[in-house]
């Protein structure tokens, strides 16, 4: 996958796949015209981070939200691609291909934009990465969970809330939904696995259990229903639940008609349906963010430990004790310019370690603007880190 070069490309083109591999960048003409006009008005602004914040601010305004969302979706294409590739490669077996995972992830654009807060120090790409990865993992695990269950096992595992949502999604009437849920409750009451670990692979209930299910249903309903009808209802419910919990991804390349056709946004759902293990996934997403913060701390702590002893001492005196360079020079009995040079060198080494981690771990392209932003964040980290150290 070759990276995009110009600001206009970054905010107006989209990944196109061919046989599950990156093919080319496809240009959306309306977005290209929009970016050309913006760049022409402010030619001095060449940073992608400036334009990301620019469009994020316009996304917050109702009248410009749709256009801004499309520009930001274009901007996040590369981040989404690399996260999709890395995440899908982490699963030993899956029927989902890279292009499928990409679609699942990019569908989270609304969630990314609603949760993003520039004041927290994250770039939009950094913030989006864990959300993209979490959405893919959720879908892959959901797919696996749904695939390995028999219809009867799935009916044992699903909650009534999810089952009702699935039946509503299938277009059933309220009367039918009520009957199907009653049948399902009778099924769960009388068909309980007798051996641990067999709930996923449950086979069809035997005749004695079916008779108990039918008797229980008919005692609670105004209509008398036979076993064959109840079985048909339950299998229909299982099918609707499977489809609801595991929707088929739509193609990225389906183009809507009209002069202002839009290939991507209009075809993707705003949010993924919760899976059978939603709580676990939510916890994993939080753990991912915490893990990244822990990794950043470790990178900087390790980098400090690798400084020469005198440089470590200078950094300690400067940040922990708040001494200026003159006082540090007197205390260490060295020249002030030596303190200045070694303090600058120490900061450069720390910044280099942080930049390398961001490039290798988050697949971020390091630019002068990003380095400047990282330097600010690193300075705040140093003040915080040494601020809690004992003097």
N, C-alpha and C positions, 0 to 999 in steps of 0.2 A: 504494500500500500504506500504510494508516494504522498507525502504531505502537501497540503495546499500552501501556496506562497503568498498571494496578495490578500489584503483585507477584504476586497470585493468577493473573491472566491470563498474565503472562510465563512462569510455570512450569507452566501447565496447558493451553495452547491451541496449535493447530497450523495452519499455512498450508493453506488449501484453494484449489485452482485451478479456474477455469472458462474453457475455451477458451484455455488457456495464459496466463491472466492471474490475478492475485490476486483471489480472490472474497471470502473472509471468514476470520475466525479461528474454528476449530472447537474446542469445549471437550471435553476428556476428563474425564468426571464423577469418575472415581476420583482423578485427579490434582488436580482442583479441591478435592475434599473433603480430600485430604491437605494441600494448601497452606493451606486455610482453618483447619485445626487448628493448623498450625505458626504462622501469623500471629497467631492468637488467643492462643497461649501467649507469643509475644514480639512484641507490637504495636509496640514501640519500634524494631524493625529494619525499615527501609523501603528499604534499598539492595539493588538487584538483585545487586551484587557480593558482598554478605554472603551472600545466599541461594545464589549460584552456588558459593561456597566451602563453604557449609553442605552442599549436596547432593553436592559433590565429595568431601567427607570421608566422607559416608555411602556413596558409590559404592565407596570403598575397603574397606568392610566387606561380607563375602560375604552376610550375611543381609539387607542393605538395598540391595544393588547394583542389582537390577532396577528397583526403584521410583526410586532416585536417577538412574539412567540415563535413565529416561523423563522425569523432571523437567528434566534437563539438556538432553535433546533438544528439549524444548519451549522452553527458554531460548535455544537457539542457532538457532531458526527464522529470526529476522530477519537475523542475520549470514549464515546460509546462503543466504537469498533474495537479498540484495544481492550477495554474491560470485557466485552463480549468474548473476544478471543481467549483471553486469559481464564475467564470463568468456565467456559465450556470445556477448555482443555483440562480443567481440574476434575472433571467428572469422567470416570472410567468408561461408562457406557451411557449413551443417551441417543434418542432418536432425533433430538433437536440438533439442527445444524447451526453453524455460525450465523447465517443470515436470519434464522428464526430467533436466536438469542438477541441479535441486534434489534429486531423488531420489538421483542418483549421489553428490552431496556429503554429504547427511545420513547416507548409509550408512557414512560414515567416523567415526561417533560413537565407536566403540570405540577406533579409532586415536587420535582426539583425546584421549580421557580417559586412555588408557594413557601417552601422551607428555607430557601437561600436568604442569608443575611450578610451583606458585604462587610458590615461592621465587626463581624466575628473573626475576620482575618483570613477566611477561606476565599480562594478564587472559585468562580462558578464551576470550572472543570473539576477541581478538587472536591467540591461539595457533591457534584453529580456522580462521581465515580462509585462511592459506596452504595448509593441508591440504585444505580444501574446494576451493580453486581448482586445486590440483595434481590432485586426483582427477577433476575435470571435464575438465581439459586432457588427462589421460591417456586418459580414455574417448573424448573426441572425436577425438584423434589415432589412437587404436587403431581406432576406427570408420572413420576415413578410410583408415588403412593397410590394414585388412581389406577395405574396400569396393573400393579401387582395384586390388587383386590379383585376377587370375583364379585359379581353383582350382589350376592348375598353378604359377602364380607364388607363391601362398600356401604350397604344399607345398615349394617351393624355399627359402622364407624361414624357415619355422618350425623351431624346434629340436626335437630328439628328446624332450627332457624335456617341452616343452609339448604335443607331439603325443601322447605317452603319457598325459599328464594328461587331454587332451581325449577320448581313446578310453575311458579309465576313467570319465570323467564321463558318457560316452554309454551306459555300462552293458555294454560288451563284455566277454566272458570273457577270461581271461589267454591262452588259446590263440589266440583271434582277434586279440588285441592284438599278440601275438608275430608272427603271420603278416602283419598289416597293417604293422607296423614294418619287417619284412624287405622287404616289397614297396616301401615308401617309401624305404628305403636303396638298393635297386636302382634305383629311379626317379631319385634324386638323383645316383647314380653315373654313369648313362648319359645323363641329360637335363640338359646344362649349357648355359646361354645362350651363344651365340657372338658376340652383339653387346652392347656395353656399354649399360646402362640399359634393358634389355628384360626384366629378371627379373620385374617386376610384371605384365607383360602377356603372359606366356608363353601360347602356344596349345597345343593338344593335340599330344603327341609324334607323329612320323610312324611309319609301319609298321616301318621299319628299327630305330628306337629301341625300339619296343614289343617287337620280337623279341629285342633284346639284354636288355631288362629281364626278359622271361619266361625267357630262357635262364639269366640270372644267378640269378633266384629259384629255379628248379627245380633248379639245381645245389647250392643250399644248403638245400633243403627235402626232406622225405620224400614230399611229395605233388606231383604234376605239375599245374600250374595254367595255364590258357589266358590269352591276352591280354585277352579280354573280362572275365574274372573279376578279373584284376589291375586293369583300368581301373575296374571297379565298386568294388573295395576302396579305391582311391586317391581316387575321388570321394566315397565315404562318409567317408573320413578327412578330406578337405578340408572337408566339411560340418560334421563334428563339431568340427574345429579352429576354424572360423569361429564356430560357436555358442558354443564355450568362451571364445574370446578376446573375443567381443562378445556377452555375455548381454543379453537383452531386459529393460529395466527393468520392475519390477512396479508396478502402480498404487498410489498412496498411499492410495486410498480403499477398498481391499479390506478389509472388516471380517471378522474371525474370529468364529465363533459363541461362545456362552456369555455368562454374566453379566458376566465381566470381560474383555470383548472389547477388543482393542488394535489400532488401525488401522495403526500405523506400524512400531514396532520389530520385531515378529515377522515381518514380511514382507520385511525388507531384509537382504541379506547383510552379514556383519560386515566383510568386506574385498573389495576389487576384485581380480579375477584379474590377474596380471602381464601386460603387453602385450608386443608384439614390440619395443618401444623402452623397456622398463622402466628401464634404466640411465640413459637420457637424462632421463626424467621425475624419477627420484630426484635427479639432479643439479640439475634445474630447481627442485625443491622447496627444496633447500638454498640455491640461489641466491636464491630469493624471500625467504627469511628474512634472508639476508645483505644483500640489497638494501634491505629495510625498515630494518635497523639503520643502513645507510649513509645512507639518506634522513633518518632521525632525527638522525644526527650532523650532516648538512648543514643541516637546518632550524635546529638550535641554533647552529651556527657562523655561519650567515648572520644569524640574529637578533642574535648578539653584535656582528657587524660593523656592524649598523644602529643600535646604541646610540650615543648622543652620546660624543664622545671622553673626557670626564671620567668618564662612567658606565663606559665600558670600562676606564678606569684603576682605578676603584674596585673593580670586579669582579676585575681582575687582582691587585691588592694583597691583596684579601680571600681569594681562593681559592689563588692561586699562591704568595704570600709568607706567607700565614697571619696577616696583621696584623688586629688587632681594629679596631673603628670609631674608637676614640680615637686610635690610632697613625696610622690613615689620615688622620684629620682634621688631625693635626699635620703630617704629611708634605705634604699638599696645601694646608695653611693655610686650611682651611675649618672650619665648625662641625660638631660630631659629629652633630647632628640632621640636617644636610644630607647627610652620608654615609649615615645610616640611611635617609632618605627616598629617595635616589637608588639605593641598593642594593635597596630594596624595589621601586621602580619598574622597575629592570632585570630583577629576577626575574619580575615580573608580565608584562613584555613577552616574555620568553623562554617563559613558561608559556602565554601567549596564542598564540604561534607554534606551539608543540607541540600545543596543543588544536585549533587550526584544521587542522593537518596530519592529526591523528587523525580529525577529523570528515570532512574531504574525501577523504582517502586510504583510510581503513578503515571509513567509514560508522558511526562510533561516536557515540552520543548523549552529549553532554557533560553530566555531572551534578556537583554539589558533591563527592560522594564520589570520583568519578573524577579531578576536578581535584586533590583532596588527594593521591591516589595518584600522579598525574603529577608533582606538586610534589616528592614524595619522590624519585621516580626522577630528576627533573631535577637535584635537589640532588646526588645521587650522581654524575650525569654531570658536573656542573661540577667537583666535587672530583677526579674522574678526569681530566678534560680538562686542567685547569690543573695537576694534580699531575705530569703528564709534560712540562709546558712548562719550558723552561730559565729559571732564575731570574736 
